[in-house]
Each structure stands twice: as C-alpha cells, then as structure tokens.
Amino acid sequence: MDNIAFTLFNPLKDNIGTVPNLPGNYIITLREDSNLPNIGIDVTFHTFQGMNVIYTGLAGSSLRDRDVKKHFNGNAGSSTLRKSLGCLLGYGLIPRDGNFEENKNTKFNQEDENQLTIWMKHNLLVFYYPNENYKSLEEELIQKYNPPLNLDKNHNAVNKEFRQKLSLLRNAEVRLAFSPIPITNINNKFQKVNGVGLYLEIWEQMQPFILAAIKKGQDSKKIGSAIFKNVGNRKSSGYAFRLDISDAVIPVKKGSAVARDLKKVLDANSEFRKIAKGRTITIRMNSDCELFVTSS
C-alpha cells in the first residue's frame, strides 16, 4: 500500500475535470495548520503525505462524482462527510424531504450548506487513487490511518470517544425531536468515569420530550437502539427498563445503567421536580427502544 500513487486534488484551485470518472479510493486530509471543529475531545491523527487524515472512502463508479461533486458541492443528504463536518460545526439538521419519518434523511439549511462548502474547500485536501480493488483497499486505509470521521468499519480504540460523540451529534432523530439547542452546548455537570454515565447526554437531549409528555399525560417515541449502541453496547442486558415515579421520587434500578443515567438527569432538573410533585409517572422503554411516558 505504501507504493500506491495517490493524486492530489486541491478544491480551491484544481479543475473538477482532472478527477477521473472511474472507481477507486480517496483520502481526505486537513490542510496544513487546519483542524477539525472543537467538540471538547482531543483527536489523535495519522498523517498521509504530511497531512492529518480525517476520512477515507471509496467510489464504486466515479471518483469525480463522489469526491468532488457530492462532498464539496452537494449537501449533507448525499455526503456522510458533509454531515459529520456540519454537525461538528454545530449546524442544525433538517429533514431532506417530506418522507423523513420513513427514511430519516437529513441535510442542513441552504445557508449552512453554503458555509460548509466554503469551510471544506479552505480546510481540506483530497488524495485519490483509481482502482478496481477499492473495497479491500478501503479496509486497509481505515486500519492504517484510523480516520476520526470514519464511523463504519472503524473499531480502533484510539479516538473511540470522539467517534461516539460524533455519532450522537449525527443522530437526526434525537436532535430533531428532542434538542432545542445544539448538542455541543450541553454543559458538563455530569461526568463519565470508567464507563459510568455513558447515556447521560442522550437523556439530556430527551428531557424536553419527557417533560412535555408528563404535562400532556402520555406520549411515546421510538428512539431506536443505534444511538444507545454507539455509546455503550449492552448486548446481554439490553436497554429496556421501567421507572415508576411517585411524587417526584425516582427509584434506583440497579440492573439498568440506562435507567440510572435517566434518573441522574431528571433528579437534577428543577422543572421535572416541580411538575412531578404529586403525580404518579411511569417512564419505560421496551426492547425496541421505544420510550413511553404516562402520568396522572
């Protein structure tokens, strides 16, 4: 792999026509003196030709279409790289089309997409290599360079916390349904120590929905297990739980880290304590990670 001749494409000055309309692999790096947006977690980089690698991908039919058109001139709905970078920059996701409830496809608003394009062209470089063995080469590139923005197929322990946070930022269903503010603005009143507190940020984002459901009397929302698995995979015990709350007193569920983290978040919420006073509330989540809230 060290002998493979990748070609540089500079999106600020090179013509798109120089990129071949062929399948192959590409490596995205930061320019010299550029860095990823800061989300409070340090990133360890590997370098390619002296540049910090942030992403690697493959094009099954056209490097020109995948590398340049979709990543640098498209929108987050067709580019996972754009979606990751925009979420790191704090842009708010919006449904890409009217079928969001079914397909979950999202993008950023046009102004944010334009700003993202400018940021990418001024901060990133592309190295591409046309070839037919792009699938196997992609796995080698991920293993060798551990790109922090590659979430799929990347199991390296280094940068794992960063990838977990990025996965949470990218989760459209949670951000659109529950978050009135960008997740990057969450304060640090909770600490994760030795794996404890993995689910706190998820429940922080869920609070508006839970409070509204309590006031309404009942509501439900299918969250899905992906967001929980991204921060802590509980294959043996799963994520299902039930909390029966009386007069704002939340019981401790010894066998459920998910429920314990929810308790911590709600116990610290003054609005919850106020509206839960005198009520009987049940908050439960089934094995499909559908959340149900009832109150009386």
C-alpha positions in Angstrom: 0.0 0.0 0.0 2.9 2.4 0.6 3.8 2.2 -3.1 0.3 3.3 -4.3 0.4 6.6 -6.1 -2.4 8.8 -4.9 -3.0 12.0 -6.8 -3.7 15.3 -5.0 -6.8 17.4 -5.7 -6.9 20.9 -4.3 -10.6 22.0 -4.3 -9.6 25.7 -4.2 -7.6 25.7 -7.5 -7.9 22.4 -9.3 -10.4 21.7 -12.1 -13.0 19.1 -11.3 -12.4 17.6 -14.8 -8.9 16.4 -13.7 -10.5 13.8 -11.4 -11.2 10.7 -13.4 -14.7 9.3 -13.9 -13.5 5.9 -12.5 -14.0 3.8 -9.4 -11.3 4.0 -6.7 -10.4 5.2 -3.2 -9.8 8.6 -1.7 -8.3 10.1 1.4 -9.5 13.4 2.9 -6.9 15.3 4.9 -6.8 18.6 6.7 -4.6 21.3 5.2 -1.5 22.4 7.0 -2.5 24.5 10.1 -6.2 23.5 9.7 -8.0 21.5 12.4 -11.4 19.9 13.0 -14.0 21.9 14.9 -13.5 21.6 18.6 -16.1 19.5 20.5 -14.1 19.2 23.7 -12.5 15.8 22.9 -8.9 15.5 21.7 -8.2 13.7 18.4 -5.2 11.6 17.6 -4.3 11.9 13.9 -2.3 9.8 11.5 -0.7 11.6 8.6 -0.6 11.0 4.8 2.0 12.9 2.9 2.4 15.1 6.0 -1.3 16.0 6.3 -3.7 14.8 9.1 -6.1 12.2 7.7 -9.8 12.7 8.8 -11.7 10.5 6.4 -11.3 7.8 3.7 -13.8 6.5 1.3 -14.5 4.7 -1.9 -16.2 5.4 -5.1 -17.9 2.4 -6.8 -18.3 4.2 -10.1 -16.9 7.7 -10.2 -14.2 9.4 -8.1 -15.2 12.7 -9.8 -18.8 12.4 -8.7 -18.1 11.1 -5.2 -15.0 13.0 -4.3 -15.8 16.4 -5.6 -19.4 16.9 -6.6 -21.1 15.2 -3.6 -18.6 16.0 -0.9 -17.6 19.5 -1.9 -20.6 20.7 -3.9 -23.5 18.6 -2.7 -25.4 18.6 0.6 -25.4 16.5 3.8 -28.2 14.4 2.5 -25.8 12.8 -0.1 -22.5 13.0 1.8 -21.7 11.5 5.1 -18.5 13.6 5.2 -20.5 16.8 4.9 -23.0 15.6 7.5 -20.2 14.8 10.0 -18.4 18.1 9.5 -21.6 20.2 9.6 -22.6 18.5 12.9 -19.1 19.2 14.3 -19.6 22.9 13.3 -22.9 23.0 15.2 -25.3 23.3 12.2 -28.8 22.1 12.8 -30.1 19.1 10.8 -33.4 19.4 9.0 -35.4 16.8 7.0 -34.1 16.4 3.5 -37.6 15.7 2.1 -41.2 15.1 3.1 -40.6 11.4 3.9 -38.4 12.0 6.9 -40.5 9.8 9.2 -39.7 6.8 7.0 -36.2 7.5 5.6 -34.6 9.7 8.3 -32.7 11.5 5.5 -31.4 15.0 6.6 -29.4 17.9 5.4 -28.6 21.4 6.6 -30.4 24.6 5.5 -29.0 26.2 2.4 -27.1 28.9 4.2 -25.4 26.4 6.4 -24.7 24.2 3.4 -23.0 27.1 1.6 -20.9 27.9 4.7 -19.9 24.3 5.0 -18.8 24.2 1.3 -16.6 27.2 1.9 -15.1 25.7 5.1 -14.4 22.4 3.4 -12.7 24.0 0.4 -10.5 26.2 2.6 -9.6 23.5 5.1 -9.4 20.1 3.2 -7.4 18.4 0.6 -8.3 15.2 -1.4 -6.0 12.4 -2.5 -7.5 9.9 -4.9 -6.4 6.6 -6.5 -8.4 5.0 -9.3 -8.6 1.2 -9.0 -10.9 -1.8 -9.1 -10.0 -3.2 -5.7 -11.5 -0.3 -3.8 -13.4 -2.3 -1.2 -10.4 -4.2 0.2 -8.2 -1.1 0.0 -10.8 0.9 2.0 -10.5 -1.5 4.9 -6.7 -1.3 4.8 -6.8 2.5 4.7 -9.2 2.7 7.7 -7.0 0.3 9.7 -3.8 2.2 8.8 -4.9 5.8 9.2 -7.8 5.4 11.8 -9.7 8.4 10.3 -11.7 10.0 13.1 -14.7 10.7 10.8 -15.0 7.1 9.6 -17.6 5.6 11.9 -18.5 2.5 9.9 -15.8 -0.3 10.0 -13.6 1.6 12.3 -13.1 -0.3 15.6 -9.8 1.3 16.7 -9.8 2.1 20.5 -8.0 5.4 19.7 -10.5 8.2 19.1 -13.4 6.0 20.2 -14.8 8.7 22.5 -14.6 11.2 19.7 -16.4 8.8 17.3 -19.1 8.1 19.9 -19.7 11.9 20.4 -19.9 12.4 16.6 -22.4 9.5 16.3 -24.6 11.3 18.9 -24.3 14.6 17.1 -25.3 13.0 13.8 -28.3 11.2 15.2 -31.0 13.2 13.4 -34.0 11.6 15.1 -32.8 12.6 18.6 -31.6 16.1 17.5 -34.8 16.9 15.6 -37.2 15.5 18.1 -35.7 16.4 21.4 -33.0 19.1 21.1 -33.9 22.8 21.2 -30.1 23.6 21.3 -27.1 22.1 19.6 -25.8 19.2 21.5 -22.4 20.7 21.6 -23.8 23.3 24.1 -24.6 20.7 26.7 -22.9 21.7 30.0 -20.5 19.4 31.8 -22.3 18.9 35.1 -22.3 15.1 34.6 -19.0 13.2 34.4 -18.4 9.9 32.7 -16.0 7.8 34.7 -14.9 4.2 33.8 -17.9 3.7 31.6 -20.4 5.1 34.1 -22.7 7.8 32.7 -22.5 6.7 29.1 -26.1 7.6 28.4 -26.3 11.0 30.2 -26.1 13.1 27.1 -28.8 11.1 25.4 -31.2 11.7 28.3 -30.1 15.4 28.4 -31.5 15.7 24.9 -34.6 13.7 25.7 -35.7 16.0 28.6 -38.0 18.4 26.6 -39.9 15.4 25.2 -40.2 13.7 28.6 -41.4 16.9 30.4 -43.9 17.6 27.6 -45.2 14.1 27.8 -45.7 14.3 31.6 -47.6 17.5 31.2 -49.7 16.0 28.4 -50.4 12.8 30.4 -48.9 10.4 27.9 -46.8 10.1 24.8 -44.3 7.8 23.2 -41.4 8.0 20.8 -39.4 5.3 19.0 -35.8 6.2 19.5 -34.1 3.1 18.1 -31.2 1.2 19.6 -28.5 2.7 17.3 -27.8 5.8 19.4 -27.5 3.7 22.6 -25.2 1.2 21.0 -23.0 3.9 19.7 -22.1 5.0 23.3 -22.4 1.7 25.1 -23.4 -1.8 23.8 -25.3 -3.8 26.4 -25.8 -7.0 24.4 -26.6 -9.1 27.5 -29.0 -6.9 29.4 -30.3 -4.7 26.6 -31.8 -1.2 27.1 -35.4 -1.9 28.3 -36.4 -0.6 31.7 -39.3 0.7 33.7 -39.4 3.6 36.2 -42.4 4.0 38.4 -42.1 7.5 39.9 -44.3 8.8 42.7 -44.3 12.4 44.0 -41.0 13.2 42.1 -39.1 10.3 43.8 -37.4 8.2 41.2 -36.4 4.6 42.2 -32.9 3.3 41.6 -32.7 0.5 39.0 -29.6 -1.5 40.0 -29.6 -3.6 36.9 -30.0 -0.8 34.3 -27.3 1.7 33.6 -29.7 3.3 31.1 -32.3 3.9 33.7 -29.8 5.1 36.3 -28.5 7.8 33.9 -32.1 8.9 33.2 -32.6 9.2 37.0 -29.5 11.4 37.4 -30.6 13.7 34.6 -34.2 14.1 35.9 -33.1 14.4 39.6 -31.0 17.4 38.5 -33.9 19.1 36.6 -35.8 21.6 38.7 -38.7 21.7 36.2 -39.1 18.0 36.4 -39.2 18.1 40.2 -41.8 20.8 40.0 -44.2 19.2 37.6 -43.7 15.6 39.0 -44.7 16.7 42.5 -48.0 15.0 43.4 -48.0 12.9 40.2 -47.7 9.2 39.5 -45.4 8.8 36.5 -44.2 5.8 34.6 -41.3 6.0 32.2 -40.5 2.8 30.4 -38.5 1.7 27.3 -39.1 -1.6 25.5 -36.6 -3.8 23.8 -37.1 -1.9 20.5 -36.0 1.3 22.3 -39.4 2.9 22.1 -39.9 5.3 25.0 -43.3 5.5 26.8 -44.3 8.2 29.3 -47.6 8.2 31.3 -48.6 10.4 34.2 -51.7 11.0 36.3 
